[in-house]
Amino acid sequence: MIVGVGTDLCVVERFQAMLERRPGLRERLLTPSERQLSIQSQAARFAAKEALAKALQSPGGMRWLDCEVVKSDHGVPSFVVSGTVAARVAELGIERLHLSISHDGGFATAMVVCEA
């Protein structure tokens, strides 16, 4: 059963400008591994976290660092959740998180489906 769906679109140039204007924001949004990626991939991960928050019905109090986007050996993206995000996932009875991310032409996008 589908519990939630979320999508997000991020303009890479705007995301980069936001990070430049607000020192320390990158460390609050992205895990150390995510911060090592290109700006396009960072924007895609931010979009993925935004999409996940929407799919989880955007409750307050979730920490951005309690969610990390990782890729399998075959390049399939998925989430590793902990802390506040894992608590919300458990609260909603979610058993599986589906994630699709992409970036091209100055845009990064993500879609999340939460399944119970």
C-alpha positions as YAML, in Angstrom:
chain: A
units: angstrom
residues:
- id: 1
  name: MET
  ca: [0.00, 0.00, 0.00]
- id: 2
  name: ILE
  ca: [1.28, 3.49, -0.88]
- id: 3
  name: VAL
  ca: [1.60, 5.64, 2.25]
- id: 4
  name: GLY
  ca: [3.10, 8.75, 0.66]
- id: 5
  name: VAL
  ca: [4.49, 10.25, -2.52]
- id: 6
  name: GLY
  ca: [6.80, 13.24, -2.79]
- id: 7
  name: THR
  ca: [8.60, 15.05, -5.57]
- id: 8
  name: ASP
  ca: [10.97, 17.99, -5.75]
- id: 9
  name: LEU
  ca: [12.77, 20.03, -8.39]
- id: 10
  name: CYS
  ca: [15.91, 21.99, -7.56]
- id: 11
  name: VAL
  ca: [17.63, 24.58, -9.75]
- id: 12
  name: VAL
  ca: [21.32, 23.72, -9.37]
- id: 13
  name: GLU
  ca: [22.56, 27.30, -9.79]
- id: 14
  name: ARG
  ca: [20.11, 28.56, -7.16]
- id: 15
  name: PHE
  ca: [21.08, 25.74, -4.78]
- id: 16
  name: GLN
  ca: [24.76, 26.60, -5.19]
- id: 17
  name: ALA
  ca: [24.09, 30.30, -4.57]
- id: 18
  name: MET
  ca: [22.14, 29.44, -1.42]
- id: 19
  name: LEU
  ca: [25.08, 27.40, -0.11]
- id: 20
  name: GLU
  ca: [27.49, 30.26, -0.87]
- id: 21
  name: ARG
  ca: [25.27, 32.83, 0.89]
- id: 22
  name: ARG
  ca: [24.82, 30.75, 4.03]
- id: 23
  name: PRO
  ca: [28.09, 29.30, 5.34]
- id: 24
  name: GLY
  ca: [27.51, 26.11, 7.28]
- id: 25
  name: LEU
  ca: [24.27, 25.24, 5.50]
- id: 26
  name: ARG
  ca: [25.93, 22.47, 3.48]
- id: 27
  name: GLU
  ca: [26.97, 20.78, 6.75]
- id: 28
  name: ARG
  ca: [23.38, 20.94, 8.05]
- id: 29
  name: LEU
  ca: [21.83, 19.55, 4.85]
- id: 30
  name: LEU
  ca: [24.29, 16.97, 3.55]
- id: 31
  name: THR
  ca: [26.21, 14.14, 5.15]
- id: 32
  name: PRO
  ca: [30.02, 14.09, 4.81]
- id: 33
  name: SER
  ca: [29.78, 11.56, 1.95]
- id: 34
  name: GLU
  ca: [27.18, 13.65, 0.13]
- id: 35
  name: ARG
  ca: [29.32, 16.78, 0.48]
- id: 36
  name: GLN
  ca: [32.11, 15.07, -1.52]
- id: 37
  name: LEU
  ca: [29.95, 14.90, -4.66]
- id: 38
  name: SER
  ca: [29.57, 17.40, -7.52]
- id: 39
  name: ILE
  ca: [27.23, 20.34, -6.97]
- id: 40
  name: GLN
  ca: [24.72, 18.71, -9.36]
- id: 41
  name: SER
  ca: [24.70, 15.52, -7.28]
- id: 42
  name: GLN
  ca: [24.45, 17.53, -4.05]
- id: 43
  name: ALA
  ca: [21.41, 19.35, -5.45]
- id: 44
  name: ALA
  ca: [19.87, 16.01, -6.43]
- id: 45
  name: ARG
  ca: [20.34, 14.71, -2.90]
- id: 46
  name: PHE
  ca: [18.79, 17.85, -1.47]
- id: 47
  name: ALA
  ca: [15.82, 17.34, -3.83]
- id: 48
  name: ALA
  ca: [15.60, 13.71, -2.67]
- id: 49
  name: LYS
  ca: [15.45, 14.77, 0.98]
- id: 50
  name: GLU
  ca: [12.81, 17.40, 0.19]
- id: 51
  name: ALA
  ca: [10.77, 14.79, -1.70]
- id: 52
  name: LEU
  ca: [11.08, 12.38, 1.22]
- id: 53
  name: ALA
  ca: [9.90, 15.03, 3.69]
- id: 54
  name: LYS
  ca: [6.84, 15.61, 1.51]
- id: 55
  name: ALA
  ca: [6.17, 11.88, 1.25]
- id: 56
  name: LEU
  ca: [6.40, 11.67, 5.05]
- id: 57
  name: GLN
  ca: [3.76, 14.43, 5.26]
- id: 58
  name: SER
  ca: [6.38, 17.05, 6.22]
- id: 59
  name: PRO
  ca: [6.32, 16.73, 10.01]
- id: 60
  name: GLY
  ca: [8.45, 19.22, 11.89]
- id: 61
  name: GLY
  ca: [11.52, 18.20, 13.80]
- id: 62
  name: MET
  ca: [13.17, 15.91, 11.26]
- id: 63
  name: ARG
  ca: [16.92, 16.40, 10.88]
- id: 64
  name: TRP
  ca: [18.37, 16.54, 7.36]
- id: 65
  name: LEU
  ca: [21.41, 14.53, 8.44]
- id: 66
  name: ASP
  ca: [19.16, 11.65, 9.60]
- id: 67
  name: CYS
  ca: [18.73, 10.78, 5.94]
- id: 68
  name: GLU
  ca: [21.47, 9.94, 3.45]
- id: 69
  name: VAL
  ca: [21.17, 9.12, -0.24]
- id: 70
  name: VAL
  ca: [23.42, 6.22, -1.21]
- id: 71
  name: LYS
  ca: [23.85, 4.22, -4.40]
- id: 72
  name: SER
  ca: [24.15, 0.48, -4.86]
- id: 73
  name: ASP
  ca: [27.02, -1.07, -6.82]
- id: 74
  name: HIS
  ca: [24.70, -0.88, -9.84]
- id: 75
  name: GLY
  ca: [23.98, 2.84, -9.33]
- id: 76
  name: VAL
  ca: [20.49, 2.44, -7.87]
- id: 77
  name: PRO
  ca: [19.80, 5.24, -5.35]
- id: 78
  name: SER
  ca: [18.24, 4.58, -1.97]
- id: 79
  name: PHE
  ca: [17.94, 6.13, 1.47]
- id: 80
  name: VAL
  ca: [19.70, 5.25, 4.69]
- id: 81
  name: VAL
  ca: [17.57, 6.70, 7.49]
- id: 82
  name: SER
  ca: [18.25, 7.09, 11.19]
- id: 83
  name: GLY
  ca: [17.10, 9.13, 14.16]
- id: 84
  name: THR
  ca: [14.18, 11.47, 13.50]
- id: 85
  name: VAL
  ca: [13.57, 10.27, 9.94]
- id: 86
  name: ALA
  ca: [13.64, 6.60, 10.94]
- id: 87
  name: ALA
  ca: [11.17, 7.38, 13.75]
- id: 88
  name: ARG
  ca: [8.74, 8.98, 11.28]
- id: 89
  name: VAL
  ca: [9.12, 6.07, 8.86]
- id: 90
  name: ALA
  ca: [8.29, 3.66, 11.70]
- id: 91
  name: GLU
  ca: [5.38, 5.82, 12.89]
- id: 92
  name: LEU
  ca: [3.77, 5.62, 9.43]
- id: 93
  name: GLY
  ca: [4.44, 1.88, 9.13]
- id: 94
  name: ILE
  ca: [6.61, 2.34, 6.06]
- id: 95
  name: GLU
  ca: [8.45, -0.80, 5.02]
- id: 96
  name: ARG
  ca: [10.06, 0.40, 1.78]
- id: 97
  name: LEU
  ca: [11.23, 3.72, 0.38]
- id: 98
  name: HIS
  ca: [11.51, 4.02, -3.41]
- id: 99
  name: LEU
  ca: [13.72, 6.79, -4.79]
- id: 100
  name: SER
  ca: [14.43, 8.11, -8.26]
- id: 101
  name: ILE
  ca: [16.84, 11.03, -8.78]
- id: 102
  name: SER
  ca: [18.23, 12.80, -11.81]
- id: 103
  name: HIS
  ca: [20.11, 15.95, -12.78]
- id: 104
  name: ASP
  ca: [20.54, 17.50, -16.21]
- id: 105
  name: GLY
  ca: [20.44, 20.91, -17.86]
- id: 106
  name: GLY
  ca: [20.87, 22.83, -14.60]
- id: 107
  name: PHE
  ca: [18.05, 21.03, -12.78]
- id: 108
  name: ALA
  ca: [17.99, 18.26, -10.19]
- id: 109
  name: THR
  ca: [14.85, 16.28, -9.49]
- id: 110
  name: ALA
  ca: [13.71, 13.49, -7.20]
- id: 111
  name: MET
  ca: [10.63, 11.37, -6.62]
- id: 112
  name: VAL
  ca: [9.92, 9.27, -3.54]
- id: 113
  name: VAL
  ca: [7.26, 6.64, -2.92]
- id: 114
  name: CYS
  ca: [6.70, 5.29, 0.59]
- id: 115
  name: GLU
  ca: [5.25, 1.79, 0.75]
- id: 116
  name: ALA
  ca: [3.76, -0.06, 3.73]
...
